[in-house]
Amino acid sequence: MTFNEIKNRLSGKTVGIAGAGGLGSNCAVALARVGVCKLIIADFDVVSESNLNRQYYFYNQIGRKKVDALKENIMAINPVVEVESHDIKLDEKSVLTLFAGCDVIVEAFDMAGMKQMIIETVLDELPGKPLVAGLGMAGWGDSNSIKLRKEGNLYICGDEKSEIADDNPPLAPRVGMVANMQANVVLEILLNK
C-alpha cells in the first residue's frame, strides 16, 4: 500500500486520545504525520519544564495548556488534520461524550486510577470500540520487554511491569517506544478494517 493509499484509507477516521502527556502527545504526532483525519484530544494539564524530557512540547510552551500547545504542534506538522481539543479532566461521562464516535480510543494517562476508569468505561459502555492502552514504560533499556497484548478490543502496549517512581522515571526513549507502538496499533486497526 502506498502512502497516498494509506492517507486515503485514513480519511474520515477519528482517533480519540485521552491524555496529552508523554504517551498522548507522541502518539498524536505520529498519527498526524501519517494522515489520520481527525484527532479528539482531552487533557487538563499545563506544560511544565519537567515534561520536556519525554513529551512533544517545547521550552517556549511551558505554562500553556497541553491541549492548546499540542494542537499548535500538530498544525505545524500537518495542517490538514482536524484537531478537536478539550481542556478537561476526563471522567466516565465525558469519556462517553467525547469518544463514542471515534473509530479507536487511545488511553494515555499516567495515573493508575485514570487508566482503570477509562478501560472499565470503554469496555463496559462501548464494548465494540478498540481501546489502545499504555502500561509499563518507566526507566531505560530493556527494549525487548516492550510488547503488545490483546484481550478482545483492549490492546495493551508496554512491558506491563515497570512502574513510574522517583528512582525509575519516565524517559523519552521508552515512553516514545510505547507511544509509537500505540500509534502503530491504531494504524493496524484502522487499515485492516
Stockholm file with secondary structure:
# STOCKHOLM 1.0

chainA/1-193         MTFNEIKNRLSGKTVGIAGAGGLGSNCAVALARVGVCKLIIADFDVVSESNLNRQYYFYNQIGRKKVDALKENIMAINPVVEVESHDIKLDEKSVLTLFAGCDVIVEAFDMAGMKQMIIETVLDELPGKPLVAGLGMAGWGDSNSIKLRKEGNLYICGDEKSEIADDNPPLAPRVGMVANMQANVVLEILLNK
#=GR chainA/1-193 SS CCHHHHHHHHTTCEEEEECCSHHHHHHHHHHHHHTCSEEEEEECCBCCGGGGGTSSCCGGGTTSBHHHHHHHHHHHHCTTSEEEEEECCCCHHHHHHHHTTCSEEEECCSSHHHHHHHHHHHHHHSTTSCEEEECCCCBSCCGGGCEEEEETTEEEEECSCCCCBTTBCBCHHHHHHHHHHHHHHHHHHHHHC
#=GC SS_cons         CCHHHHHHHHTTCEEEEECCSHHHHHHHHHHHHHTCSEEEEEECCBCCGGGGGTSSCCGGGTTSBHHHHHHHHHHHHCTTSEEEEEECCCCHHHHHHHHTTCSEEEECCSSHHHHHHHHHHHHHHSTTSCEEEECCCCBSCCGGGCEEEEETTEEEEECSCCCCBTTBCBCHHHHHHHHHHHHHHHHHHHHHC
//
